[in-house]
Amino acid sequence: MKNEMETKPEQRMKDGTFIPIKKSDFTKKSTEHKLLNVTAIALDKLVPCANHPFLTYKGERLEKLATSISISGLINPIAVRPHTNGSYEILSGHNRVEAVKLLGQDTINAIVMEGVSDQEAERIVIESNINQQSFADWNYSQQIRVIKIYNKYIQDNSQQGKRRDLADNATCVHSEHKLADKHPRPKTRDKISKQLGISSTVFERYRSIAKLDDKILDRLCEMLDERRLGFMAAYRLSQLKQGEISAVLDFIKDNPDTKLKGSTAKLLYDKSQDSTDKELTKESIQELYITTI
């Protein structure tokens, strides 16, 4: 069975810009974090990453991983960072921990990573999963949670980019070089979308959905996973006013046989844009549904 892939911590240039993390080994040296030797850690000292957005293995899949470990041993140690009261937070290896528990073991080999920030921890969790599976393998809830985390990095890099551009402009003026002669830097958005294996356009649609209020987003993700609406329909809904999104979701919930198509969501969006001073009501949504059946 294929062993779980591992990744090294987040890489950044000196100016703080994002560099996609590539498949690698946690035991390689890092200029940002002090990596300790592999050590055995008691399983009862481990806690899952607080913002772990992925579902862990269950049933047969977990049993297969446990069988692989029982035959070949734990080839790749997990990665953790110091937590509170002598415990350790898992950064990479949640499934390996569960598999070792299934085997009845008390400890697991781990690399302890010092000085890892919360943001870096989130990135390590995401990257280790990206290297095990493709973005398309995850359900919508997992995909959107990941995009929501990446949104924070894009915002951070946007601020850093503005400062860097000001510095570049000053340098160019001083040296009499023209900015037009410089090759444009790839945007953080483009780097991330390439790493996820999706186009920049699709990535922006995911971002539009991920920016929704948490309560609405949870409801929307649930309906996406249940296939009560499609991705394009969800994207169109994300462009509506918050009250309108809630009204549409309420309508779908109250009508179990109803599914929201992308074309219908587009009509809802157009109607919302035509009446900027008023929000769509449940009645107007129902009327539009009837006319598109």
N, C-alpha and C positions, 0 to 999 in steps of 0.2 A: 504493500500500500504506500502511496506517496506520502512522505512526511510533510508536516506543516512547514511552510517557508518562514524565514525570519527576516527582519529588516534592521538596518541601523537607525540611530536617532535622526531626527529632522536635520537636514543640511541647509545652511544659509550662507550667503555671501557675506562679506564684511559689512555691507550696507544693510543687511537684514532681509534681502529679497528672497523669495521662495525658490527653492530648487527641488523638484520632485525627487523623492527618495527611491532609490533603485534597490533591487534585490541584493542582499548582502548578508553578512554574518555579524551578530551582535558582538562577537569577540574582537572585531577590528578596533583599532585605536580611534578615539574621537577627540577632537580638539575642544569640544564643548562640554563633555561629560567624562567623569572619571569612572571607568568600567572596572569593577573588581573581578577577581577570579571566580570561577564557577564554584558555588557552595550549595550544600544541601540545606533546604529550608523546610521546616515542619509545615504540613498542609494546613494545620489549624492557625498558622500565623499569616496566611494569605487572605487577601480580600480582593474581590473583582474591581476593575477600574470603574470609578463612579459614573463615568459617561460612556460606558461600553454600549454602542448602539446595535450590536449584532446578537443574533440568536445563537446560543451555544448548541453543540451537537447533542442529539437525543437518540435514544433507541439504538437501532442497528448501526447507524453511522458512528455513534460513540463507542459501541462495542467493537467495531472494526479497528478504530484507533487504539483502543485498549489492547486488542489482540496483537496489533503491530508492535506496540511498546513492549508487551510481554515477551515477544519473540526476539526483537532486535534491540531492545533497551530504548531509553530516551536519548536519541541521537542528538537532538537540538535542545539545549536547556531553555527554560522559560526566561523571560526578562521581567524584572520587578524594580520598584523604587521604594525606598523607606517610607513607611506610613506612620501611624501613631501607635504609641504604647508597644513598640517593638514588633509591630506587624509590617507586612509588605503588600503594596498594591501591585496587582498583576498588570503588566503592560502588553505582553505578548505571551500567549500560551494558555488562555482560558480553557480551551478544549483539552489540552494536554493535562492540565490539573484535574479536570473531571475524569479523564481516562485513568489517571494514576489512582484517584480515589476509588474508582470502580475495581481496580486491581487489589485494593486493600492495603496499599502502601501508605506509610506515614510521612514520608518526605519526598521532595522532588528537587532535582538539580536546577539551579537558577543563577542568572547573572544579575547582580545588584547594581542598578544604575543610579549614581548620585547626581544631585543637582538638576533633576528633570522638572521643568515647570509644568503646570496643569495643561497649558496649551500644547506643549511638546508631548505630554503623555497622551493627549487625545490623538495627535498626529501619528504617534507610534502605533497606537491601537488600530487606527484606520489603515495605515500602510501595511501592517503585518497581515491584515485581512485581505487587502487588495492583492497582495502577492500570493495568497492562497486561492482566491476565487476572483472572477471577473465582476465588474460592476453589474453586469446583466444577470448574474446568478442570485443577486439579493432581491428581496421583495421591495415594493415601493416604500414601505415604512423605513427599511434600513437605508435605502438609497437616499431618501430625503433627509434622514437624520445626519447622514454623512455630509451631504451638501450644506446642511445648516451649519455644521461645524466649519466647513471650508469657507463659508460666507465670512466668518470672523477673520480668517486669515487674509481674505481678499481685501476686507476693509482696512486691516492693519497695513498690508502692503501698499494700498492706495495712498495712505498717509505718508508712508516711507517714500513712495515714488514721487510724491509732490515735493518733498524736501530734497530728494536726489536730483530732480529736474531743475530746481532752483540752483543747486550747487553746480550742475552741469552747465547751466546757462551762464553763470558767473565765470566759470572756467573758460568757456568758449569766447566770451566777450574779452576776457583778459588776453587770451592767446590768439584772438582774431580768427578763430575757427568758426565755421558755420554749423549749426545744429542739423541743417539739411544734409550735410555730408556724412552724418553718422547713421549707422544702421539702427532702425528702431528696435527696442528691446521687446521680446515676446511678453505679452501680458500674463500676469499671474493666472488669470482665468483660462487662457489658452493652454498654459502648462498643465494645469490641473485637469482640464477636460481631456487633454491628450493622454494623461496618465490613466484616467478613468475609462478611456476608450470610447468617448462620445464626442460629438461635435460641439463647438463653442455655442452654437444656437440652442442645441438641446440642453446644454449645461445651464444656459441663461433661463430656460423655461423651468428647470428644476429649482434654480435660485428664486424665481418668482414665487413658486409654491412654498419653498422653505422659509420665506420671509413672513409668512402668515402668523397670526396670533397662535400661541401654543395650543389652546383649546380647540380652535377651529382646525388647526393643522392635524391634531390627533384624530379628529372625526373624519377629515378628508383622507388621511392615510388609511384609516380603517376601511373606508368605502373603496379605496383604490385596491387594497389587498383582497377585498371581497368581490372585486370586479363589478361593483355597482356603478362605476364610472371609469372611463379610460384616462390615460395620461393627458391627452390634449384637452379633454373636458376639464380635468383638474387645473391645467394651466390657464384655461379661459376663466374658470371660476376665481383663480387667484388674482385676476385683474378687476374683479368686481369690488364693490364697497363691502365692508365687513358684514354689515347687516344683511346684505343681499346674499352673501355666501351662506350665512346661517340659515336664511329662508330656503335656499335651494336644498341644502343638506337636510333640513327638516322635512321638506317635501319628499325627498328620496326616501328618508326613513319611514315616513307615514305611508308610503306606497311601495311595499316590498317587491312588487313585480316591475318597478320602474328602474331603468338604467339611463344614465345621462350620456348621450352621445356627444362627440366633439362638435358636430354641426349644430346641435341644439344649444350647447354651451356658447357657441359663437353667436347665435341669435340672442341669447340672454345678454351677452356682452354688448352687442350692438344696441340693444334696447336700453341697457343701462347707460350707455354713452349718449343716447338721444335724450335722456331725461336726467341730466346732471343734478337738477335741483331736487329730485325725488328718488327714493329707492324703490326697487322692484318689490312688490308684495307677493305673498304666497298665492294670492288669487291670480295675479298677472303671470306668475310663473306657471301655474296650472293651465291657464289659458294658452300660453305659448306651447306647452307640452302637447295639448290636445290638437293644436293646429299643425304640429309637425309629425303626428302619428301617421 
